């Protein structure tokens, strides 16, 4: 792995979200507001399909340092995918209150926001931002 393919771009977040269907766009706009509130950062496009907030530094297995969003989301075909670092090992109680979802290592998969408790989702996002505080890059 020499360089990450997913990097910040100058693409418009609002134009990207405008391409989504009505319900998915409304869900994305709600998540956008939640993540902006948690990070205090404006949204930016990372690659063609990820909306990211803030940045943190990590060192890959090749010993190179990369940047990645502190939190982010992407309206994928089957799910609204939220990227929450560093994962969910310490979040079982919150996940139990969240509602219908699936998880990957650091991905939270939602069909629609109506399936989840929004206060619990905000708490998960806030926990993610707090967990990354030491690695956060301040601009």
C-alpha positions as CSV (number, residue, x, y, z in Angstrom):
1,X,0.0,0.0,0.0
2,X,1.9,3.0,-1.2
3,X,-0.8,5.8,-1.2
4,X,-4.4,5.8,-0.1
5,X,-6.9,6.2,-2.9
6,X,-9.4,7.9,-0.7
7,X,-8.3,11.4,0.0
8,X,-10.0,14.8,0.5
9,X,-11.3,16.4,-2.7
10,X,-12.7,19.7,-3.7
11,X,-15.9,18.1,-4.7
12,X,-19.1,19.6,-3.3
13,X,-20.8,17.8,-0.5
14,X,-24.2,19.4,-1.2
15,X,-24.0,18.4,-4.9
16,X,-23.1,14.8,-3.9
17,X,-26.0,14.6,-1.5
18,X,-28.4,16.2,-4.1
19,X,-27.8,13.1,-6.2
20,X,-29.4,10.8,-3.6
21,X,-33.0,9.8,-3.5
22,X,-35.3,11.9,-1.3
23,X,-35.3,9.7,1.8
24,X,-31.6,8.8,1.6
25,X,-30.7,12.5,1.1
26,X,-32.8,13.5,4.2
27,X,-31.1,10.8,6.2
28,X,-27.6,12.0,5.0
29,X,-28.4,15.6,5.8
30,X,-29.4,14.6,9.4
31,X,-26.2,12.6,9.9
32,X,-24.2,15.5,8.4
33,X,-25.7,17.8,11.1
34,X,-24.9,15.3,13.8
35,X,-21.3,14.8,12.7
36,X,-20.7,18.6,12.3
37,X,-22.1,19.1,15.9
38,X,-19.8,16.4,17.3
39,X,-16.6,17.5,15.5
40,X,-17.1,21.2,15.1
41,X,-15.8,20.6,11.5
42,X,-17.4,21.2,8.1
43,X,-18.1,18.3,5.9
44,X,-15.7,17.5,3.0
45,X,-15.7,14.9,0.3
46,X,-13.2,12.1,0.6
47,X,-12.9,10.3,-2.7
48,X,-16.0,10.1,-4.7
49,X,-18.5,8.8,-2.1
50,X,-17.4,9.5,1.5
51,X,-18.4,12.6,3.4
52,X,-15.8,13.1,6.2
53,X,-15.4,15.4,9.2
54,X,-12.1,16.4,10.7
55,X,-8.9,14.4,10.4
56,X,-6.7,12.1,12.4
57,X,-3.3,10.7,11.7
58,X,-2.5,7.0,11.7
59,X,0.5,5.0,10.7
60,X,-0.1,2.1,8.3
61,X,1.7,-1.2,8.2
62,X,4.2,0.3,5.8
63,X,5.2,2.9,8.5
64,X,3.8,5.8,6.4
65,X,1.5,8.2,8.1
66,X,-1.9,8.8,6.6
67,X,-4.9,11.0,7.3
68,X,-8.5,9.8,7.6
69,X,-11.7,11.5,8.7
70,X,-12.5,11.3,12.4
71,X,-16.0,10.4,11.5
72,X,-17.8,10.1,8.1
73,X,-20.6,8.5,6.2
74,X,-21.4,7.2,2.7
75,X,-24.8,6.5,1.2
76,X,-24.0,3.1,-0.3
77,X,-26.4,1.1,-2.4
78,X,-27.8,-1.1,0.4
79,X,-27.0,0.9,3.5
80,X,-26.2,4.3,4.9
81,X,-22.7,3.5,6.1
82,X,-21.2,5.5,9.0
83,X,-17.5,5.4,9.7
84,X,-16.9,5.6,13.4
85,X,-13.4,5.2,14.8
86,X,-12.0,3.2,16.6
87,X,-14.8,0.7,16.4
88,X,-17.5,-0.7,18.7
89,X,-15.7,-3.0,21.3
90,X,-16.5,-0.5,24.1
91,X,-20.0,0.4,22.8
92,X,-22.2,-2.7,23.4
93,X,-24.6,-0.8,25.7
94,X,-25.2,1.9,23.2
95,X,-25.5,-0.5,20.3
96,X,-28.1,-2.4,22.3
97,X,-30.2,0.8,22.5
98,X,-29.6,1.9,18.9
99,X,-32.2,-0.1,17.0
100,X,-31.9,-1.9,13.7
101,X,-28.3,-1.9,12.5
102,X,-25.2,-4.0,11.5
103,X,-21.6,-3.4,12.3
104,X,-18.2,-4.0,10.7
105,X,-14.9,-3.2,12.3
106,X,-15.4,0.6,12.3
107,X,-18.5,0.7,10.1
108,X,-22.1,1.1,11.2
109,X,-24.7,0.1,8.6
110,X,-28.1,1.5,8.7
111,X,-31.0,1.0,6.3
112,X,-32.6,4.3,7.3
113,X,-32.6,6.6,10.3
114,X,-36.2,5.8,11.1
115,X,-34.9,2.4,12.3
116,X,-32.7,3.9,15.0
117,X,-32.8,6.0,18.1
118,X,-31.3,9.4,17.1
119,X,-30.1,10.3,20.6
120,X,-28.2,7.0,20.8
121,X,-26.8,7.5,17.4
122,X,-25.5,10.9,18.4
123,X,-24.0,9.4,21.5
124,X,-22.1,6.9,19.3
125,X,-20.8,9.6,17.1
126,X,-19.8,11.7,20.1
127,X,-17.9,8.7,21.6
128,X,-16.1,8.2,18.3
129,X,-15.0,11.8,18.2
130,X,-13.9,11.7,21.8
131,X,-11.9,8.4,21.3
132,X,-9.9,10.0,18.5
133,X,-9.0,13.2,20.4
134,X,-5.3,12.3,20.8
135,X,-4.8,11.5,17.2
136,X,-6.8,14.4,15.9
137,X,-5.1,16.9,13.5
138,X,-6.1,20.4,14.3
139,X,-6.0,22.8,11.4
